[in-house]
Every structure is written in C-alpha cells, then in structure tokens.
Amino acid sequence: MRKMKKALGVMLSICLGVSTLTGCGGASAKEDTIKIGVSNMVTGPLAAGGIRMKQAITLAFEEINESGGVLDGKKLKMVLVDDTGTPTGAINAVNKILGEQVAAVIGPHTSPMSSATQELFRKSGVPFVTAATSPKLLESNNPYFFRISVSDGAVGPAMVDFAKEKFGAKKIAALYDTDDYGLAADNATKVYCGENGVEYYSEGFTTGDKDLTSQLSKLKNWGADVVFDFSHDAEAALIVRQLDELGMGDIPHIGPNALAQSQTYDLCDAKQLQGTYASTDFYADETNEEMKKFLDKFKERWDVDVERYAAMYYTAAYLVADAINRAGSDDPEKIRQALSETSDFQAIFGNLNCSEQGELNTNLYILEFDGEKGMSIAQ
C-alpha cells in the first residue's frame, strides 16, 4: 500500500508540474505572456541612462498590458539583463536574453554594443530595436537591426550646416570618442566639411578620460570658429566644464544628443551651459498634446523628467507591441517582417517609417541652452 501511495504521489506531482505547460490531460495550455528582451545599462558609466531606459519600457509595458496587451490579451514580459554599458557586457547580456526564447529585443543602446551583438541577432533570427547612432551599423546589412534614433551620418552634416548659417563657420574643430560611434560621427563630419569648403580638424579621446584640456587646447590653437563634440554622457559634461576652465567659452560649442539629457547637463553649471548647443533627435515639446501626455505620465510614475533615453525606449516598446499585433504572432521572424513594414507609426515625437535599412526616425533638432539649463529650438 505504501508503495502504491508513493507511486501515486509521484505521478500526481509529475502531472501537476506538466499541467503548467500543457495540461495534465495533454491539451496545450494557452501562453499568456510574450517575452521581450531588454539589454540595459544597469551598471557602468551609462547607468543613469539605463535607469531612464528601464523606467520608460516598464511604463510602456504597464500601459500596454493594462489596455489589453497584445494578440487578444497576451501580456508583455520584460526579460532585462545588465549589459554594463560595454561591448563585452552586451555580448554576454544578449546571449542570456536570446537563451530565454524572446520574441524581440530592445537595446543594447550604444553603437559599440550594437555593433558587437549584430551577428548574435542575425544568427538567432531575433529582431532588435536600438537608439545607437553610428552610420557604420548599416554596413552589416542586418535585416534584424532597427534604429529608433537618427544616424550620425545625418547629424554631423546638420551640425555643419547650422554652424555655417549661424556663425559663418569656416574652420570647425571637434573632439570625438574613439569608439564606433565617435569614429563614425567624426568621419561623416569630416567628409561633409570637405565637400562643402569647410576646414576640419579633430582630436580623439577614450571613454572614461578625466582630462581633455590637452585636446581642447589644440583645437583652440588651431583657430576653430566652432567646436563640435561627439561624446557620451560623462565626457559631454566634462567638455562643457573644461571649455569654460580654458577660457574657450566664447567659441560656439555644439554638443551631442547626450548633452541634452538631464543626467549630463546636471553635471555642469548653468553659466557654463549658457549659449551652448546640442544636436538631438528628441525635444520635449510641451505644445505637442501627445508629448505632453507622455511627459506628465512619466513624471507621475517616476517623479523625474523625461529625457532622450526615456522617449526613445518608450517609443521602442510601443513599436515592438505594434509589430507583434500587425504580425499576428509572437514569432520573431514575423515580427521582423512587420517592423520592416512600419509605416506612419504615430510616435510621441512624430511619425515613423521604416527604410530598407531599418532606419525609423528622421526628427532632428539643434537646441540652445539658456542661463537656467532650459533649452529652446535653434533649428
């Protein structure tokens, strides 16, 4: 009798365990969630942006799930892994995420991280949406790559045109990070200057450098009319501070999209920022009704203001959900196809249309800082 009870108990345990997947009677149980991977900078030099990225996707998923989810009631579930803001960390994170059988991935964020993981996505057949900006990312011709931001192939030339029109610039100098993003942005700007009769000189630096006065002094001695920089958060703030320390505040400075984010400009004094410009594909336009709703929701949910990371990845989350619904499936290949067919998707910062290379965003602004860390559209 004891043996029979034991055997019966084992069978019951097995039946209960299997029932969570297929049902004890053999009928398939309905999956009620769809996993979406998120490669996020939980730690490392970009952790502040990683927080906004996570908050934005969390908010979007909450809204989507509360309004009925996708595919007639399935909920989106975030599978988030720390990529440490580095290429090696991104490879490790993406490998872990892909092992979870996700339908799509949001991130990784930077160009070096996206470049390092391109082949992982191609081989796995899983689409990913990123706000990485390097034009070199297109060289892989990866059909699983989708960009929610504006390529630096467009940003650099726009900065040059603005510098010429606003300041009559004939000599433009730049500081650039020697990672994939900075190198590509520097090269695109150099080529455009050469094609438009503008002299160009640039100096590189490495992510994490704490002193850029040597490079900035070289730009000054060269006689730059305008200074550009292609940098990430910490170095963008450092450049603003050291331009002021070197007495170069009278030289117009146009920084990257990182400079227009609160976690960056809060590292500078308002006086140091006054008259500085930032090129970006996001502007918190409170006169736009849809944008204002998002700004208010984000502030209410997290008690912080929206910046670029938040806007980009909130949009990415809704874009993925839209693609799943249009695909009528959680199959990654069908979702990839749907993303590639995106047309007139109404994002908070304007309509998105997917190009043949996975480019979705064409919105670009030059913002000017006032003396109180406020920004307005200069172009």
N, C-alpha and C positions, 0 to 999 in steps of 0.2 A: 504493500500500500504506500509506504514512504517513497519507494522508487517511482511509483506511478504519479504521486503528487509532485515529486521533484521534476519528473519529465514534463508533466502538465504545466508546471510553473515556468520551466524553460521555454516551452512552446508559446505560452501566453506572453512572456517577455519579448520573444522574437516577433510575435505578431504585433504587439503594441509598438515596438521600435520601427518595424517596417510600415506600419499604418501611417506614420507621419509623412512617409514619402509616397506610398502607392495605395494604402488602404489594405487592411488585413484580408479582404476578400479578393484582392488582386486588381481592383479598379484604380486607375490613376487619380490621385488627389490633385486638386487644382492649385497650382502655384499662385500665391497671392502677392509675391514681390518680384521685382526685377532689379538685379544688382547693377549699379553704376559705379565704376571705379573712380577714385579721386587721388591723384598723385599730388601731394600737398606739402608745402614747406612748414612743417610743424616746428622744426628746429633749424638752426643755421642762420646765415646772415640775412635771409629774406623772411624770417619767421613772422615779422609784423604783418607783411603782406599775406602770408599764409593764413593768419587768423582771419583777415577780411575775406579771403577766398573761401575758407570753410564756412564762415558765417553766411556768406551770400548763397552758397549752394544749399546749406541747411535750410535757410529761409525759403528758397525756391521750392525745394522738395516738400517742405511743410505745406506750402500753399497748393502745390500740385496735388499732393495726396489728400488734403482736406477737401479739395474740389472734385474728388472722384478718381484721382490717379490717372493711369493710362490704360489703354486697351480694356475699357469697360470695367475698371475697378482695381487693377493691379497697382500696388504701391511701389514707389521708387525707394530703393535702399542704398545708402551710401556705403561703399567699401573704401575707406580712407587709409592710406599708408604714407608715412613720413618719408619724403624724398631728400630731406636735409638741404635742399636748395643747391645740390651739386649733381654733376653728370653721373658719377658713380652711385650716389644715393638714388637717383632717378631710375637707373637700370635695376637696382635691387627692388625698389618700390613697384615699378611696373611689372617686373617678373612675379612678384607676390600677388599683385592685383589680377593679372591675367590668369593666375592659378585658381582664382575664385570664380571662374566662368562668368565674367561680367558681360553685359550686353554692349557697353560702350565705356569710354574713359574720358574724364575731364582732367586736363593737365597732362604732363607737367608744364610748369609755367614758363621758364626761361628758354631762350634759344639753345644754349649748350645742353640743357636737359632734354629738350625735344629732339635735338639732333642725335643725342646718344641713344635714344629709345625708338627712333623711327623704324628700324628694322624689326624690333620686337613686335610692334603693332602690325607691320606688313605681314610677317610670318604667321602671326596668330589670327589675322583676319578680323581684328577688332578696331573700329574707328576711334580716334581721339580728337578732342577739341581743345585747343590751346590759345593763349594770348601771347605766345612767343612772337617776336617781331623780325627776326633775321630773314632777309630775302634768300639766303643760302638754303633755307629749309625746303624751298621749292625744287632744288636741284635733285632731290631724291625721287621726284615724280611718284610720290607715295599716295595712292588713292584713298588711304585710310587717314590722311592728315587733313585737318580742318582748322582754319585760323579765324578767330573771332576778333583779332586786332588788325591794325593797319601795318603793313610791311614797312620796314625801314628803307626799302627800295623806293618808297613814295615819300617817307618822312624827311629824309635828307634833302632831296630836291625842293620840297616845300619850304624847308628852313632857309635854303639858299635864296629862293625867290623872295621870301619875306625880308631877309637881310638886305637884299639889293634894293627892294622897293622902299623899305622903311628907313634904312640907314645909308643907302648908296654904297654898300659894301663892295670893295674891290679886292680886299685881302681877308679871307676867312681862315681862322685857325681853330683847331679842335683837339680836345682830349678824348681818348676813346679807350674803353676796356678792351683788353686783348683777347677776350673770349669770342665765341662765334658771333654773338650779337654785335659787339663793338667793332670787330674787324669788318663785318659786312656793311654796317652803317657807315663806317669811315670810308670804305672803298666806294660805295654808292655815291656818297657826297663828293668825293674826290673826282670821280668820273663826271658827275654833273657840273661841277665847277669848271673842269677843263673844257666841257662842251659849251659853256656859257661865258667864257672870258673872265673868270674869277680866279685869282691866285689862291692856292690852298696849301696849308701846312698843318701837320698833325703830330701829336705825341701820344704814345700809348702808356697804359698803366695796368696793374693787375688787381683784380678784385681783392679787397682786404687791405690795400695800401693805405697807410695812415698819413702820408705826407706827399702832396703833389705840387709843392711850391717850386721844385726844380723844373717840372714840365711847364707849369704856368708861366714861370719867368721866361722860358724860351719862347712861348707864344707872344709874350709882351715885347721881348727884344726883337722879334721878327717883324713887329709892327702891325699886328692884327687890327682890322677895323671892327670885327665882330668875333666873339668866341662861342663856339659850339661845344657841347659835351655829350658823349654817348656813354652813359654810365647807369649803374643800378642804384638802389636806394641810398645806402650809406655814403658812397663816393659822390653821388649827386649833391648831397648836402655838404660834404667836405669841400667840394669845388666852390660852392657859393661862399662858404666861410673864408676859404683861403684866397679867393679873388679879392675879397674885402681886405684881408690882412695885408695883401701885397699892394694895396692901393690901385687895384685894377677895376674898381667899381664903376669908373667912367666908360669902360669899354662894354658895349652892349653884349649881353650874355643870353644865349638861347639854350636851355637845357632840355633833357629828355622827358618822356612821359612820367618817369619816376619822380621828377621834381614836383609834379602837380599833385602828388599824393601826400596826405597829411603826415604819415609816418616818416616822410622825408623832409618836407618843409618845416615841420615842427622842430627839427634839429638845427634850424637857423633862426637868427633874429629877424624880425620883420624889416628892420632897416637894411639888413644885408640883402634881403629879397627884393626890396623896392626897385622897380624898373627892370627886374629880371623876367625872362620869358620862358615858357615851357611848351614844347610841341607835344601834343597828345591826341589820342583818338577818343577821349572821353571828356565831357564837360557837364557838370551838374546844373543843367539849365532848369531853374525852378519855374520858368514861364511855360515849360512843356508839361501838360497835365499828367501824362503817363510817367514822366520822370519824377515829378513832384510826389506822386503816389508812392513810388519806389523809395524815394529819399525819406519820406515820412515813415513808411513801414520799417525800413532798415533801422532808423533812429529809435523807433518804438521798441523793436525786438532786441537790439543790441546796445542801445544807448551810446552809439558812436555815429559819426557822419560817414556817408558814402564816399568812397574814392574809387580809383580806376579798377583795382583788383575786384572789388565788390561788384561793380557794374558789369565788368567783363564776364565774370563767372556766374553771376545771377542769370545773365543772358544765355551763357553756355548751357546751364541747367535746363532752362526752358526750351532751348533749341534742341537738345537731346530728347526731351519729352515729346516735343512736336514731331521729331523724326520717327520716334517709336510709334506714335499714333498713325502717321502717314504710311509707315511701313506695314502697319497692321500686325506687327510681330516683334518679339524680342531677339530675333536672330541678328547677330552683328552684321552680317553681310547685307541683309535687307535694310538695316538701319543706315549703313554706309551709303547705300544707294539713295535712300531718302534724303540724307544730309546733302549729297551731291546735287540733288534736285531742288534744294531750298530756293524759294522764290518769294519775294515780298514778305518775308517773315518780319513781323512787327516787333522789333526790339525796343527797349526803353530809350535808346539813343538813335533810333531811325530804322528804316527798312534794311533787311539783309538779303543779299542774293549771292548764291554760291557760284564762283567762277570754275573753270575747268580744272584749276589747280587747288581748289579747296579754300580760296580766299572768300571771306564773307562780309568784311567791313570796309567801307571807304570813307568813313567820317574822320575828319582831321581838323584840329584847331591849333592856333598859336595863342596861348593865354599869357596875359601880363599880370604880374603881381603888383598890388598897391602897397602902401606903407603899413597895412594891418593884416597881412597874409591873405587878403582877399584876391580873387582873380576875376578878370574880365576878358572877353574875346577880343584879341587884337586883329585876328584874321580867321 
